[in-house]
Each structure stands twice: as structure tokens, then as C-alpha cells.
Amino acid sequence: MTRYSLADFTAFCRKLKTEAGKPLVLGKFQKDLLAPYFRNVRETVIVLPTGNGKTTLLAALAVYHMLRVPNAQVLIVASAADQAATLFKQCRILIQESPYAELLDVKNGIRAIYHRGTPSSRRAGEIRVIASEVGKQEGAIPTLVLVDELHAHHDLAMYEMLRDKLWKRASETGAGRMVAISTAGFSFESPLYKLREKVIELPSYKRKGPLCTAKGPGFAWFEYALDPNQDRENLFLVWKVNPAPWVTRKALGDRRASPSMSPGEWARSACNVWTAGSEQPIKPEEWDRLKVDIGRIELGEQVVLVPSVGHNAAIAIVASRPEGRVACKVEVLDTEEGRSIHVKTEDRILELCEEYDAEIHAPGVGFIRSRELLADEGLEVVEAPQSVAALSAATGTFNRMLRGGLLMHDGDPILRSHALSATMKTNEAGERYEVSDRSRGLIALAMAVHGVTEYEPEPYIGLPSEGIG
């Protein structure tokens, strides 16, 4: 490689022209984000709110790499065909009014860019823009892979295949790098979110103000994002997580004021906070206003306990209050090596029953052994199935209590996270909160609130011994 550096890239960009006909001037934050790349870090992931120049930065890096690296093979991967078209258009715009227009041949039909004329084999290269939806890409091993909007990709199959090809090239020639740029998504099943969960566990992961970073061997992570517990309506805080100088507080205020801007889209696109769907069933402000200091659940009082168990577990504790209100708290239990989550839940329920005058509403399927054990301990156990019909009924009761301001909670941040991570499912069976480990605390709470206010289950008297394995 020749003249391949951050300083050279910065000077190169000034010769490119944006859609407005102005030179492309890199901001300090953009240089900081690409610093690891130019230090030969193989894999860089950058997560920014919408409108901070992600696509333009990718396009500029593609053109730069094409002109500076002999036999460059640049692959730009978008989530879908329309995003691929947007990326290609940005590459074309940057080239057409620049001094490099005479050097590069832009093929609109096939979304590819080549060197003009008949260059020597040493300088031959190409830029190709593809959509990840087209399936695996075979052929030449790229020297650079740029991935746009990773949150919207169906899975990591394309990403991982191309990353592995790059590492193969790097081991053979010393070249080969990848940069992925994205905004936070609206699905916790997104491949980027799953990658993010692993990154958060890295010892190097840290937050400094609006910027979260992590690094590892050959890997760098940058994420400008509002903390999920911060106020998303505070324009100063939101402005801080939008590092581009052209994203002003006024511009953000105008976006927020638009009648078409939903709270979920605002959280994702402006605050860079992951949401469950384009709309959150439970808004942060409606949850936070129910926090109380007086009227919380006290030791020794009469309560309903409801467990919900999956890979993790949650135990909701709910007590009646005057005027139709209820006080609630939730404990979330995680798995431990060598210890069943069911056993951990059973042990904690036994402890809670020593602290409260508790009636246990236990689910049916998947909790039979635990119900038997608790009943054998002389505890009052009633069956409260978590079927689709039961969850739909509990969801309706819970939402009525929530929207009516009749819930009282202690502000626990873990329960808040589970409430704000909830997703809603609607079909012919009705509307209900979906059961997931990420929102299990809310599921247990909804069932417990319903049990206290609406549901009158029959006492659980055990199962007949015959036929039980």
C-alpha cells in the first residue's frame, strides 16, 4: 500500500464533492472512529444515530481504498436492495464532481466501479455494492468489506463469511479490513444486537459520556448512544449522542416535533437506543411516573407471588392497596453454573414465603415439579396457567392498571429494563405481551397483577400419583 493513512484520507476527502456540491470535510469524531482502521485493526463496528453521515463515510472510504490500493477488491454490503442502491448513489455523487471522475468508470446498471481504460494488472480493482439478501458471495477475496446498517441484516452469515475471507487474506498478505456502520435497531433478535451483547461482556467495554467503546485483538467498537435510563425527551442529552456538527439541537427539536415521529422511532434513530419494535408498548415516562416512596410492599404483609421460568426466572410480588391500586416488585434470577434455574426459583420462593404472608400462583406446563415441592412444604399454591388466553387476559388487566396510574413500584432498574423491553403480539387469540427472557419480569408482574385484581384461581391440591413419571 502507498500513502495509506488517516491524514491522507482526510486530505483525499476534501477533493470529493457532496450532494450539496461542497467538499467532504471529515469531522473530528469521524477521524476518531476510523483511527483504529488506519492502525490496521481488522474489524471495526460503529453504531451511530441516523443523520450522522454513516453512508457518506462508507462511500468515501470505498473510493479512497479503490484508488490507493493495488488490485483493490472493495465489497460494500447493504441490508437490502434499496439500501444498496442508496450506497451506490452516494459513491457516484462523491466521484462525479471530483478530480477522480476521469479515473473511475461507474457502471450504474450493475452497481460496480472500475478503473477507466486498461490499467496495468497491478492497478486493476473494483468496488461492488451488494445486498446481503442475495445470499453468499463467492469469488475473489476482498481487500476491504464495508457493511451498512448491520442491525437490519437477517443474520450474521454474510458478515462472518466475509470477515473470515478477510482474515485469510490478512494472514497471507497483511491486507484486509472490515468496517460495519449501523444505527440501533428495533429487534432484540438482530444480529447486531447479539454482537453487542457479547461486546458489552468484554473487559475493555466502557462508557464515557455518550460514547461506548470496546477493543480486542483485531477488533474495535464505537457506539454513541443515550443510556436507556436517561430522559429521551431531553434534547441536550440527545444532542450529545449525535456527534456530527450539522446535527443541531434545533434540528433535533424539529424532528421530535413532527407528528409522524413515534416515540419508538425517536428512541432508535435519534437516541440510538434499541427498542422492541418501532413502538414500545410501555413508554419510559408512563412507567417512571408510577415510582413511589410511600406505599411499597412491606415485610410480613399479604402478597401474591407469581414465578415465570425460562432460561432465566422472575418472581413478581404484588399486594393490594386502597382505591383499587396495587404495589409491586419483581426479582429476576439468572442461571448459575451447576444449579438448575428451577431449583434456584424454588429456593427463593421458599425464602420469600418466610418474609411475606404469600399465596403462590404457579404456572402449569413446565412447573409441575416445583408446584409439587412447594405444596409439600405446606404452602398455599394455586394454578395460574400462562396460556395464550391467560396471558391475553393478564395483559388487558395490567395495561388497564398501568394506564390508569394504579400500579406502584419501587423504581428498580432491572424491572424497568424488562418493562421497556416488552414486545406485544396480536393475533386471533388477542393481544398479549410476548414471553421472553428479556421481559420475563414484566410477564410475571402482569400475571401477578391480574391474580390480585381479577383472577380467582382454585387452590392447587396436587396431582394424582398414578401415571406420573
C-alpha positions as CSV (number, residue, x, y, z in Angstrom):
1,M,0.0,0.0,0.0
2,T,1.2,3.6,-0.7
3,R,0.2,6.8,1.1
4,Y,-2.5,4.9,3.1
5,S,-3.1,6.9,6.3
6,L,-5.8,8.8,8.1
7,A,-4.1,12.1,7.3
8,D,-4.0,11.2,3.6
9,F,-7.7,10.0,3.7
10,T,-8.7,13.3,5.3
11,A,-7.0,15.3,2.5
12,F,-8.4,13.0,-0.1
13,C,-12.0,13.6,1.2
14,R,-11.7,17.3,0.7
15,K,-11.4,16.7,-3.1
16,L,-14.7,14.8,-3.1
17,K,-17.9,16.7,-3.5
18,T,-21.1,16.1,-1.5
19,E,-24.6,16.2,-2.9
20,A,-24.7,19.9,-2.0
21,G,-21.6,20.4,-4.2
22,K,-19.3,21.1,-1.2
23,P,-16.0,19.4,-0.3
24,L,-16.4,16.5,2.1
25,V,-14.8,17.7,5.3
26,L,-14.3,15.0,7.9
27,G,-15.3,15.9,11.5
28,K,-13.1,15.0,14.4
29,F,-15.5,12.3,15.5
30,Q,-15.2,10.6,12.1
31,K,-11.4,10.7,12.3
32,D,-11.6,9.2,15.8
33,L,-13.9,6.4,14.6
34,L,-11.6,5.4,11.7
35,A,-8.3,5.8,13.7
36,P,-8.2,2.0,14.6
37,Y,-8.9,1.1,10.9
38,F,-5.8,3.1,9.8
39,R,-3.8,1.5,12.6
40,N,-4.6,-1.8,10.8
41,V,-7.3,-3.0,13.2
42,R,-9.0,-5.7,11.1
43,E,-12.6,-5.3,12.3
44,T,-14.3,-2.0,13.3
45,V,-18.0,-1.6,14.2
46,I,-19.5,1.8,14.5
47,V,-23.1,2.4,15.8
48,L,-24.4,6.0,15.3
49,P,-27.8,7.7,15.3
50,T,-29.4,8.4,12.0
51,G,-28.2,11.5,10.1
52,N,-24.6,11.5,11.3
53,G,-23.1,10.7,7.8
54,K,-22.6,7.0,8.1
55,T,-23.4,6.2,4.4
56,T,-21.2,9.0,3.1
57,L,-18.3,7.9,5.2
58,L,-18.5,4.4,3.9
59,A,-18.7,5.6,0.3
60,A,-15.7,7.9,0.7
61,L,-13.6,5.1,2.3
62,A,-14.6,2.8,-0.6
63,V,-13.4,5.3,-3.2
64,Y,-10.2,6.0,-1.3
65,H,-9.3,2.4,-0.9
66,M,-10.0,1.8,-4.6
67,L,-7.6,4.5,-5.7
68,R,-4.8,3.8,-3.2
69,V,-4.6,0.0,-3.0
70,P,-3.3,-2.1,-5.9
71,N,-5.8,-4.7,-7.1
72,A,-8.3,-3.4,-4.6
73,Q,-11.4,-5.6,-4.2
74,V,-14.0,-3.4,-2.2
75,L,-17.3,-5.0,-1.3
76,I,-20.0,-2.8,0.2
77,V,-22.8,-4.9,1.8
78,A,-26.2,-3.3,2.5
79,S,-29.1,-4.9,4.3
80,A,-31.4,-4.9,1.2
81,A,-31.6,-3.8,-2.4
82,D,-32.9,-0.3,-1.7
83,Q,-30.1,0.4,0.8
84,A,-27.6,-0.9,-1.7
85,A,-28.9,1.5,-4.3
86,T,-28.6,4.4,-1.8
87,L,-25.0,3.4,-1.1
88,F,-24.1,3.2,-4.7
89,K,-25.7,6.6,-5.4
90,Q,-23.6,8.1,-2.7
91,C,-20.4,6.6,-4.2
92,R,-21.4,8.0,-7.6
93,I,-22.1,11.5,-6.2
94,L,-18.7,11.7,-4.5
95,I,-16.9,10.7,-7.7
96,Q,-18.7,12.7,-10.4
97,E,-17.7,16.2,-9.4
98,S,-14.2,15.2,-8.1
99,P,-10.8,15.1,-9.8
100,Y,-11.1,11.3,-9.7
101,A,-14.1,11.2,-12.1
102,E,-11.7,10.6,-15.1
103,L,-10.0,7.7,-13.3
104,L,-13.1,5.7,-12.4
105,D,-15.7,4.1,-14.5
106,V,-19.1,4.0,-12.7
107,K,-21.4,1.2,-14.0
108,N,-24.9,2.1,-12.9
109,G,-26.6,-1.0,-14.2
110,I,-24.5,-3.5,-12.2
111,R,-23.7,-1.1,-9.3
112,A,-19.9,-1.5,-9.8
113,I,-17.0,0.9,-10.2
114,Y,-13.8,0.1,-12.1
115,H,-10.6,1.9,-13.2
116,R,-11.0,3.5,-16.6
117,G,-9.1,2.4,-19.6
118,T,-6.9,-0.6,-19.5
119,P,-4.9,-0.3,-16.3
120,S,-1.9,-2.5,-15.6
121,S,-2.8,-5.6,-13.7
122,R,-1.1,-4.0,-10.6
123,R,-3.7,-1.3,-10.5
124,A,-6.8,-3.3,-11.5
125,G,-9.5,-3.3,-8.9
126,E,-13.3,-2.8,-8.3
127,I,-16.0,-1.6,-6.0
128,R,-19.1,-3.7,-5.8
129,V,-22.3,-2.8,-3.9
130,I,-24.5,-5.8,-3.0
131,A,-27.4,-6.6,-0.7
132,S,-26.9,-9.3,1.9
133,E,-30.3,-10.7,0.9
134,V,-28.8,-12.1,-2.3
135,G,-27.0,-14.9,-0.4
136,K,-23.4,-15.8,-0.1
137,Q,-20.8,-14.2,-2.3
138,E,-18.2,-16.4,-3.9
139,G,-15.2,-15.4,-6.0
140,A,-12.3,-13.1,-5.3
141,I,-11.3,-12.5,-1.7
142,P,-11.9,-8.7,-0.9
143,T,-9.3,-6.4,0.4
144,L,-12.0,-4.3,2.1
145,V,-15.5,-5.0,3.3
146,L,-17.8,-2.2,4.3
147,V,-21.1,-3.2,5.9
148,D,-24.0,-0.7,6.1
149,E,-26.9,-0.9,8.7
150,L,-25.9,-4.2,10.2
151,H,-28.9,-4.1,12.5
152,A,-31.2,-4.7,9.5
153,H,-29.3,-7.8,8.2
154,H,-31.2,-11.0,8.5
155,D,-28.3,-12.8,10.2
156,L,-24.5,-12.7,10.5
157,A,-23.9,-15.4,7.9
158,M,-22.7,-12.9,5.2
159,Y,-20.8,-10.8,7.7
160,E,-19.0,-13.8,9.2
161,M,-18.2,-15.4,5.8
162,L,-16.6,-12.1,4.5
163,R,-14.8,-11.5,7.8
164,D,-13.2,-14.9,7.6
165,K,-12.2,-14.3,4.0
166,L,-10.6,-11.0,5.1
167,W,-8.7,-12.8,7.9
168,K,-7.5,-15.3,5.3
169,R,-6.2,-12.5,3.1
170,A,-4.7,-10.8,6.0
171,S,-2.8,-13.9,7.1
172,E,-1.4,-14.3,3.5
173,T,-0.7,-10.7,2.5
174,G,-1.1,-8.4,5.6
175,A,-4.1,-6.6,3.9
176,G,-7.8,-7.0,4.5
177,R,-10.1,-5.0,6.8
178,M,-13.8,-4.6,7.6
179,V,-15.8,-1.6,8.8
180,A,-19.5,-2.0,9.8
181,I,-21.7,1.1,10.4
182,S,-25.2,1.0,11.7
183,T,-28.0,2.6,13.8
184,A,-29.6,0.9,16.7
185,G,-32.4,-1.5,15.6
186,F,-35.9,-2.4,16.6
187,S,-35.4,-6.1,17.2
188,F,-33.5,-7.8,20.0
189,E,-33.1,-10.7,17.6
190,S,-31.0,-8.5,15.3
191,P,-27.5,-9.9,14.6
192,L,-26.0,-6.6,15.6
193,Y,-27.8,-6.7,19.0
194,K,-26.5,-10.2,19.6
195,L,-23.0,-9.0,18.7
196,R,-23.5,-6.0,21.0
197,E,-24.4,-8.3,23.9
198,K,-21.0,-10.1,23.5
199,V,-19.2,-6.8,23.2
200,I,-20.7,-5.5,26.5
201,E,-19.2,-8.5,28.3
202,L,-15.7,-7.7,27.1
203,P,-13.4,-6.4,29.9
204,S,-12.4,-3.4,27.8
205,Y,-16.0,-2.2,27.4
206,K,-16.7,1.2,28.9
207,R,-18.9,4.2,28.6
208,K,-17.6,7.8,28.7
209,G,-20.4,10.2,28.4
210,P,-22.4,9.4,25.2
211,L,-19.6,7.2,23.8
212,C,-19.3,3.4,24.5
213,T,-16.1,1.7,23.3
214,A,-14.5,-1.7,23.5
215,K,-11.5,-3.2,21.9
216,G,-10.0,-6.7,21.5
217,P,-7.4,-8.4,19.3
218,G,-8.1,-7.0,15.8
219,F,-11.4,-5.5,16.9
220,A,-12.8,-2.1,17.8
221,W,-16.3,-1.0,18.8
222,F,-17.7,2.6,18.9
223,E,-21.3,3.4,19.9
224,Y,-22.8,6.8,20.5
225,A,-26.0,6.1,22.5
226,L,-28.2,7.5,25.2
227,D,-28.2,5.4,28.3
228,P,-31.6,3.5,28.3
229,N,-32.3,5.1,31.7
230,Q,-31.8,8.7,30.5
231,D,-34.6,11.0,29.5
232,R,-35.2,10.7,25.8
233,E,-37.1,13.9,25.7
234,N,-34.1,15.9,27.0
235,L,-32.8,17.5,23.7
236,F,-29.5,18.4,25.3
237,L,-28.8,14.7,26.2
238,V,-30.0,13.6,22.8
239,W,-27.8,16.2,21.0
240,K,-24.7,14.9,22.9
241,V,-25.1,11.4,21.3
242,N,-25.3,12.9,17.8
243,P,-21.6,13.8,17.2
244,A,-22.0,15.3,13.7
245,P,-21.7,19.1,13.9
246,W,-24.6,19.6,11.5
247,V,-27.0,17.8,13.9
248,T,-28.1,20.8,15.9
249,R,-30.4,20.9,18.9
250,K,-32.9,22.9,16.8
251,A,-32.8,20.3,14.1
252,L,-33.4,17.6,16.6
253,G,-36.2,19.6,18.2
254,D,-37.9,19.9,14.8
255,R,-37.6,16.2,14.2
256,R,-39.1,15.4,17.6
257,A,-42.0,17.8,17.0
258,S,-43.0,16.1,13.8
259,P,-46.4,14.4,14.2
260,S,-45.0,11.4,12.2
261,M,-42.2,10.8,14.7
262,S,-43.2,8.0,17.0
263,P,-41.5,7.5,20.4
264,G,-40.0,4.2,19.3
265,E,-38.5,5.7,16.1
266,W,-37.2,8.7,18.1
267,A,-35.5,6.3,20.6
268,R,-33.9,4.3,17.8
269,S,-33.0,6.9,15.2
270,A,-32.1,10.0,17.4
271,C,-31.2,8.5,20.7
272,N,-29.6,5.3,19.3
273,V,-31.4,3.2,21.9
274,W,-32.6,-0.3,20.9
275,T,-36.3,-0.8,21.0
276,A,-38.7,-3.8,20.7
277,G,-40.5,-2.9,17.5
278,S,-41.0,0.6,16.0
279,E,-43.3,1.3,19.0
280,Q,-42.7,0.4,22.6
281,P,-45.8,-1.0,24.3
282,I,-44.7,0.7,27.6
283,K,-43.3,4.2,27.4
284,P,-40.5,5.2,29.8
285,E,-42.4,8.2,31.0
286,E,-45.6,6.3,31.8
287,W,-43.5,3.6,33.7
288,D,-41.4,6.1,35.6
289,R,-44.3,8.2,36.9
290,L,-45.5,5.2,38.9
291,K,-42.5,5.0,41.1
292,V,-43.3,5.7,44.8
293,D,-41.5,6.1,48.1
294,I,-44.6,5.5,50.3
295,G,-46.8,2.5,49.9
296,R,-44.2,0.0,48.8
297,I,-44.5,-3.7,49.8
298,E,-43.5,-4.3,53.4
299,L,-42.2,-7.4,55.0
300,G,-44.9,-9.6,56.6
301,E,-47.8,-8.3,54.5
302,Q,-50.2,-10.4,52.4
303,V,-49.0,-10.8,48.8
304,V,-49.4,-12.8,45.7
305,L,-46.2,-14.4,44.3
306,V,-46.0,-15.4,40.6
307,P,-42.9,-17.1,39.1
308,S,-42.1,-17.2,35.4
309,V,-39.3,-19.5,34.4
310,G,-37.3,-20.0,31.2
311,H,-33.5,-19.6,30.7
312,N,-33.8,-17.1,33.5
313,A,-36.6,-16.6,36.0
314,A,-38.6,-13.8,37.6
315,I,-40.7,-13.7,40.7
316,A,-43.4,-11.0,40.9
317,I,-44.6,-9.9,44.4
318,V,-47.8,-7.9,44.4
319,A,-50.0,-6.6,47.2
320,S,-53.4,-4.8,47.2
321,R,-53.7,-1.2,48.1
322,P,-56.7,1.1,48.8
323,E,-58.7,2.6,45.9
324,G,-58.0,-0.3,43.6
325,R,-54.2,0.2,43.5
326,V,-51.5,-2.4,43.8
327,A,-47.9,-2.3,45.0
328,C,-45.4,-4.5,43.2
329,K,-41.8,-5.6,43.0
330,V,-40.0,-8.2,40.9
331,E,-36.9,-10.2,41.4
332,V,-35.1,-11.5,38.4
333,L,-32.9,-14.6,38.8
334,D,-30.2,-15.6,36.3
335,T,-28.7,-19.1,35.8
336,E,-25.8,-20.3,37.8
337,E,-23.3,-23.0,36.6
338,G,-24.2,-26.3,38.2
339,R,-27.5,-25.2,39.5
340,S,-30.9,-25.5,37.8
341,I,-32.9,-22.3,37.4
342,H,-36.0,-24.2,38.6
343,V,-34.2,-25.2,41.9
344,K,-33.0,-21.6,42.3
345,T,-36.5,-20.3,41.8
346,E,-38.0,-22.8,44.3
347,D,-35.4,-21.9,46.9
348,R,-36.1,-18.2,46.5
349,I,-39.8,-18.7,46.7
350,L,-39.4,-20.6,50.0
351,E,-37.3,-17.7,51.3
352,L,-39.9,-15.2,50.2
353,C,-42.7,-17.2,51.9
354,E,-40.8,-16.7,55.2
355,E,-40.8,-12.9,54.6
356,Y,-44.4,-12.5,53.5
357,D,-47.8,-13.9,54.0
358,A,-47.7,-15.3,50.5
359,E,-50.2,-17.0,48.1
360,I,-48.3,-18.6,45.2
361,H,-49.9,-18.5,41.7
362,A,-47.8,-21.0,39.8
363,P,-47.8,-21.7,36.0
364,G,-48.9,-25.1,34.7
365,V,-46.7,-26.5,32.0
366,G,-43.0,-26.7,32.9
367,F,-43.6,-26.0,36.6
368,I,-45.2,-29.3,37.8
369,R,-42.3,-30.5,39.9
370,S,-41.9,-27.1,41.5
371,R,-45.6,-26.9,42.4
372,E,-45.5,-30.3,44.0
373,L,-42.5,-29.3,46.0
374,L,-44.0,-26.1,47.2
375,A,-47.3,-27.8,48.1
376,D,-45.4,-30.4,50.0
377,E,-43.9,-27.7,52.1
378,G,-47.4,-26.7,53.2
379,L,-47.5,-23.5,51.1
380,E,-50.7,-22.2,49.5
381,V,-50.3,-22.9,45.8
382,V,-52.9,-22.1,43.2
383,E,-52.6,-22.9,39.5
384,A,-52.4,-19.9,37.2
385,P,-51.7,-21.1,33.6
386,Q,-49.6,-18.9,31.4
387,S,-51.5,-19.9,28.3
388,V,-52.2,-17.6,25.3
389,A,-55.7,-16.9,26.7
390,A,-54.4,-16.3,30.2
391,L,-51.6,-14.0,29.0
392,S,-54.1,-12.0,26.9
393,A,-56.4,-11.6,29.9
394,A,-53.4,-10.6,32.1
395,T,-52.1,-8.2,29.5
396,G,-55.5,-6.4,29.4
397,T,-55.7,-6.1,33.2
398,F,-52.1,-5.0,33.5
399,N,-52.5,-2.3,30.8
400,R,-55.7,-1.0,32.5
401,M,-53.8,-0.7,35.8
402,L,-50.8,0.8,34.1
403,R,-52.6,3.4,32.1
404,G,-54.9,4.2,35.0
405,G,-52.0,5.0,37.2
406,L,-53.0,2.3,39.7
407,L,-49.6,0.5,39.8
408,M,-47.0,1.4,42.4
409,H,-43.4,0.2,42.1
410,D,-40.1,1.0,43.7
411,G,-38.1,2.1,40.6
412,D,-36.0,-1.0,40.4
413,P,-33.8,-0.5,37.2
414,I,-33.9,-4.2,36.3
415,L,-37.7,-4.3,36.4
416,R,-37.7,-1.1,34.4
417,S,-35.5,-2.7,31.8
418,H,-37.8,-5.7,31.5
419,A,-40.9,-3.4,31.2
420,L,-39.3,-1.3,28.5
421,S,-38.1,-4.3,26.6
422,A,-41.5,-5.9,26.3
423,T,-43.0,-6.7,22.9
424,M,-46.6,-7.1,22.1
425,K,-48.1,-9.9,19.9
426,T,-51.6,-9.6,18.3
427,N,-53.4,-12.4,16.5
428,E,-56.9,-14.0,16.5
429,A,-56.3,-15.1,20.1
430,G,-56.0,-11.4,21.2
431,E,-53.3,-9.0,22.3
432,R,-50.6,-10.1,24.8
433,Y,-47.1,-9.5,25.9
434,E,-44.7,-12.0,24.4
435,V,-42.8,-14.2,26.8
436,S,-39.1,-13.8,26.6
437,D,-36.1,-13.8,28.9
438,R,-35.6,-10.1,28.3
439,S,-39.0,-9.2,29.5
440,R,-39.7,-12.1,31.9
441,G,-40.0,-9.8,34.9
442,L,-42.9,-8.0,33.1
443,I,-44.6,-11.3,32.3
444,A,-44.5,-12.4,35.9
445,L,-45.8,-9.0,37.0
446,A,-48.7,-8.9,34.6
447,M,-49.8,-12.4,35.8
448,A,-49.5,-11.3,39.4
449,V,-51.4,-8.0,39.0
450,H,-54.1,-10.0,37.2
451,G,-54.2,-12.5,40.0
452,V,-54.6,-9.8,42.7
453,T,-57.2,-7.8,40.9
454,E,-59.2,-10.1,38.6
455,Y,-58.4,-13.8,38.8
456,E,-59.8,-16.2,41.3
457,P,-58.0,-19.5,40.9
458,E,-58.9,-22.7,42.5
459,P,-56.4,-24.0,45.2
460,Y,-53.9,-26.5,43.9
461,I,-54.4,-29.8,45.6
462,G,-51.7,-31.8,43.8
463,L,-51.7,-34.3,41.1
464,P,-52.8,-38.0,41.3
465,S,-49.8,-40.2,41.8
466,E,-51.0,-42.7,39.2
467,G,-49.4,-42.2,35.8
468,I,-46.9,-39.6,36.9
469,G,-43.4,-40.4,35.8
